[in-house]
Amino acid sequence: MQPGLVWGCARTGDGTTLIDECDDREDASFRWLHLNLADDRTQRWLERSTSLPRPIHDLMLARETHQQVMVEDGIVGLVLQDFERDFDAAETSQIGALHIVITPGLMLTGRYHPIRSADIIRQRIAAGYDVCDGATALNLVVGTMVDGLGQHVHGLAHDIQTAEDEFLNERMSPATRDLIAVRRRGARLHRLVSGMRATLVRLEKDPDLPGVFAPVAERHVQRLHALDTDVASTQAQLRQLRDELDLQAAQRTNQNLYFLSVISALLLPATLVTGFFGMNTGGLPFAHTQAGTFVAALAAVTSSVATWLLLRRRP
């Protein structure tokens, strides 16, 4: 029974070609099988047709999505995170895991949910990318993932730059909801990039790691370090922009409160005057005179003007 093979390739004398079944080109110098781990046939095939060390086997089938690395008897096992894709979307905001096992002549990759980078890898192989050994395959996998993360980081920086331009040009203020979405993307990218970098650092420093993989890990650790620095820079820009927007909102609030306070202070004396003359009590001044209303109105206006002058004279 064939496992849930998504795609595969084999390296022969004619180069790297795609294969349709796991048993195709078994005499090839190197083969790469990308499996659907959610298929029960895949798990049975791994038990029957491979002789992986038990820790590597368990790592391949693990449901955990956190990034990790393991080297046993010269066999490399990795779990790296990437964005998932859907049937109607090339990419989603959900984070999935790509499980990787590299033996001297065979590389196995698997996922429980479709991964964006796996489709790009297949397209590159179909376009002529030559996968001659495990180090080349690992370089293709990690390089494709890092390229995708780099596009996300650049898109994040562009969105923040656009929001800053809107704020500086005073055309319009960025929407709070949009900034929250950008902050979430930045936090997700930081977690992905820093986690992958830490995983490759552990791989590079593992004493049991075959020497051919060390340069691959070192090269991509440097790229991920640069990406992590860019993510941190964009997060700092976002925090500064949020502080500026909060300060602007606080200034507007203070101006409104000041205006309301002045209006309240000007109307308070007039309110007291009108309240006094509105009492239905005996002996009320100007109650029986022809100019009583005018005198009361004049008293209200005079009290408000006096209050305004008093406020102006205060330091």
Phi, psi and omega in degrees: 000125180286145176285180178282073181285123176276310172198164179206166177213159180222143180259114179239187179295339180269003182110196182264126180233151177283146179235159185253343182225155183293335182270359179289142175053048179292342178273003181291154180290333178206138178229153181226122179242126176255118193246153172267105184287345177284349179275126180299331180295329178296315181296319179292324179293321178297322179293323188270322192254354179237156178240052181285147171302147186303317178299321179291320178299316179294325178295322180296324184259004184296144177274345180294145181254359180288149186283135183206167182216150180205139177233121181225121176055039179079003179257130184259131175237134183222150167231116181240146183263147176205168179284140177281163172237164179236172182296325181253011179215131180291341182203142177237177178272357179283143181257127178243181184236139173251120181266133186230132173228128182237118173250172182305324182239004185214139173237130178245130171234147182208158178210153175270334176230148181306136182248138182299315186294331181296322178293320180294321179298315179299319179297321180291321177294317178297331180280355175120007179294129185266114178258098187263338180202182183295323180295319178295320179295316178296321177298322179293317181296304184294320179298320178295319178296316181294322177300316178296318177295323178297321177297320178295318180296317179295321176296321177296316179297322179295318180296319179292321178296320178297317179296321177295319179297318177298320180291318183288326179280353177058026175284314180198154179268140178300144180290140180299322180297321179294320180292325177295319178296320178295320179297320178295318177298318179297317179295320179294317179294319179299319179295318179295310185293311181295323178294317178294321179297315179297323179295316180290330175295317177296322177296317182296325184269359180292125183293338181269002183290128174301144187298335184290340182270341184300314179298326179296313180296318182297318182297316183281336173298319178295318179296317180293327176297318178295319178295320179297322176296320178295319179297316179298322179294317179294324177294322177294320176299319181295318178298318179296319178296318178298321178297318179296318180294320178295320178295319178297317178296321179294321178295318177297320179296317179296320178296318178295318179295322178296317180297316179295324180294318179296315179299317180296319180294324180287325183276343183297312178298318178298323178295320178296320180295311180295327176292323179294313181285350178270001179287137177266068180237157179288151178075020180292129183300145175061016182290332185245015179258154183292327183260022183297316180295319179297318181295318179295317178296319178297321178294321179294315180294319180298318180295322178293318178296319179297321177296318179298316179295323178295319178294322179294328182282342180287142180289000000 
